[in-house]
Amino acid sequence: MKRKGRIFQINCSRGGVPKLAVREASLTTLGIEGDSCAHTDIHGGPNRAVCLYSLEEILKLQAEGHPVFPGSVGENLTVAGLDWGALQPGMRLALGNEAVVELTSYTSPCSTITASFTGGQFKRISQKVNPGSSRIYARVLHTGRLAVGQTVRILDGANGDGAQAIRGT
């Protein structure tokens, strides 16, 4: 399994999609600073603070003819280089030098992302329909500054809350 990748793009919006790229941002316990959710009853909150998606999955979708692009399906972090299909709720990721998140749930696609899919096939990224192709929500365990190009690492469960892995102790 590929255990190390990088932040390809950080995405924010004042609500809705697409989310637009920023070079760096602060990650708070409620998500990316400057990002807002249009429907807080469905998105956001501490257990859905950050939405992550794979650049490689986006490229696969583009190869299938879908007009999807980083940020168009509402993800806050587009990551590259991880074995996306192997990620699952409960796993922890170190983002950059400070932040740690815990994956909480697969993100159910909704009609707001229809424009990113040929024929409106937004369920193409449903975990139930196509396992391993879904976006993933995460809670923030340690806040920090994020920047494009920073490392994303899968943390071992033995590291407790992940702070020691970040500090290198």
Beta strands, then each sheet from edge to edge (+ up, - down):
strand 1: 4-12
strand 2: 20-22
strand 3: 24-28
strand 4: 31-32
strand 5: 50-54
strand 6: 77-80
strand 7: 92-95
strand 8: 99-106
strand 9: 136-142
strand 10: 144-147
strand 11: 151-155
sheet 1: 2+ 1- 6+ 5+ 9- 8+ 7- 11+
sheet 2: 4+ 3- 10+
end
